[in-house]
Amino acid sequence: MGKIFEGDQLDLTISDYSKIEPLTCEAKNTLSNTTITATVNLTVTDPFSVRASSQAPPVAGRPFALLCEGPQEPDSITWLKNKNQMLASERVQFSPDNTTITFSFLVREDDGLYQCLVVEGENRTIHDNTLVVVVEGGVPNLSVGYLMEVNYGPNEVLIEKANELPVGEVMLVQPGSTTELQCSSQCFPACLITWFYQGTTLSTNASISFTPVIPPYAAALSCIASNPVTGQNGSAMTTVEVPDGPTNVVIGGPAALEIGVTASFTCSAECSPSCTFTWTLYGGTMTGSVIDITVNRHVSSESISCQAENTFTGQTATANETLSVSDPHWCGC
């Protein structure tokens, strides 16, 4: 209860749900300041109470039922949730005698305090011409309640950086860096979390300080959330990429050019994440991994270069080629 009262007598009014509360009395000698205490556990009971129809816990998406029980059969029963009268719906049904309320399936919004308002004693009916009024003649009795806490999840499992949005399908990290990560999920009670990196267990904490292990430069990082009450699991995964390269920049294409004939060239590189490519030709630049070249001047050779740039680190590497140029229409006369 958490409250303090003074005096040698105490009156308690219980209007809550069934539970056990400790009651402690402390006696203090005002001259010596010596104290002594005694504690008893008070069990809150009531002639009428609400309980679950089975030992199974309430789980979202599953059926559930509550019973209104007492020492004798009441004349009428009204169901209350959080002190408000409940009505039947497609999902919520009452038994013919109102002693049982059945949920075809639970949702999270079903959380709350459930009580039954019981009236004992016969009703009186008053007739006035064509009007018939039924007056509850018995004594109303509000039962001890059942506090419903719907178990659910895990829903929407996410890997998130501290104070940031989810990491997405790919997470880029620098070699040797440490990233604070959290596996979050909508779950009651709190889910058990297990992290996996490169196929092995990494941690069982919801939050981790993650440092990549290289090589490899790309590996799977996942977290699994498990709810021991609902028996359900959920997971999230991202691919951790450590930037690497560019290395092994290669220009592919013909070894020679012919005047007036278009030739295609490609530029490739080992790069994580992907690289962008910039070509240098005729004193100008072109972008893209593929270019077409048409020589329209009489020269003996053309020089081309391709620069690969890592889109994350900004590091670059370049490949150069010198191509001979010929004129198929030159007769040499």
Secondary structure, 3 states (H helix, E strand, C coil): CCCCCCCCCCCCCCCCECCEEEEEEEEECCCCCCEEEEEEEEECCCCCEEEECCCCCCEECCCEEEEEECCCCCCEEEEEECCEECCCCCCEEECCCCCEEEECCECHHHCEEEEEEEEECCCEEEEECCEEEEECCCEEEECEEEEECCEEEEEEEEEEECCCCECCCEEECCCCCCEEEEEEEEEECCCEEEEEECCEEEECCCEEEECCCCCCCEEEEEEEEECCCCCCEEEEEEEEECCEEEEEEEEECCCEEEECCEEEEEEEEEEECCEEEEEEECCEEEECCEEEEEECCCCCEEEEEEEEEECCCCCEEEEEEEEEEECCCCCCC
